[in-house]
Amino acid sequence: MFEAVTGLLAEHQEIEQRLADPSIHADQGLAKRLNQRYAELSAIVRAYDDWRHLVEDIEAARELAAEDHSFAAEAEALADRRAAAEERLRHLLVPRDAADAKDALLEIKSGEGGEESALFAGDLLRMYTRYAERRGWKTEQLDATESDLGGYKSVTVAVKAKGTSEPGEAPYALLKFEGGVHRVQRVPVTESQGRVHTSAAGVLVMPEAEQVDVSIDENDLRVDVFRSSGPGGQSVNTTDSAVRITHLPTGIVASCQNEKSQLQNREQAMRILRARLLQAAQETAAAEASDARRSQVRTVDRSERIRTYNFPENRISDHRTGYKSYNLDQVLDGELEPVVDSCVQADLASRLEALDPADGS
């Protein structure tokens, strides 16, 4: 696998030279993509340099140990460090999703359970917002439809890194594992008998698409304007400022009513539409690539529950990875790292297995 490093080292040097050219930064989109790729390759270069230096140090220590046995222990310790460095480099060389360096859009929708489901959707929104804060990400609410008790029938949030992220550390690379049905078990605020009810909310995670990622012909769009509904004050409801955009070739729809002006709502709806079109294109490509690796974590049917939040037991369980802990209150306050990491590790394990199918035979 390490034979691939030579080409990556050359690509790293080439991008470094391009980024030194001031004219590159006149195109912000290009500069951002180059910086993201440069950060990804820089991690590989550092890991490769560490591994190569350890190989050289081990050879030197073994030569010394042949003359002085006191160096044998040092050679052994260096060999352990080399094995760890080799494993890290191997992980970095595993092919990643092309969208892993992108920011993310999260859509949270209430499901069966009425008001209780909408309140749980609000809990999930708070959990992801707090998690983003812990990671130093910025969140922006693009669209929301609130319920009567203060929950959300649906809410769409953009999650953006404040700078260039390390490989596997960008919002989409981590949040993509949150897509699916989340089940909650607790006593609803509307329950007078104290009985535990089960309801669910759905989460859809998409990479945020830039204009260069998705080409949209304006002639393929139908734009409808309508009066905003729901909480927001009288000023929101007095004009036809809400916007619904339909992409006619695919039937994909995006709408926004959060902003006060029609222009702002249109811009936000276009952001959501681009992300949905990119997601649809990626899913189609994955389905057509019959020989492509399919992660057991990533391809769980969205109709199936991926996680259960049990309030009476303060327990959270991820049904894909087997992860379970009894600190649900802390997880809902944003301490989502161990849960997400269990998904990341399961996905990485399946990718590594796919690289060497002989191991699984």
Helices and strands as residue ranges (DSSP letters): G 2-4, H 5-19, G 22-26, H 28-67, G 69-71, H 72-93, G 98-101, E 104-110, H 114-134, E 137-146, E 152-161, H 171-175, G 176-178, E 180-186, E 197-207, G 218-220, E 221-226, H 234-237, E 242-247, E 252-256, H 262-288, E 305-310, E 315-318, E 324-325, H 328-332, H 337-355, G 357-360
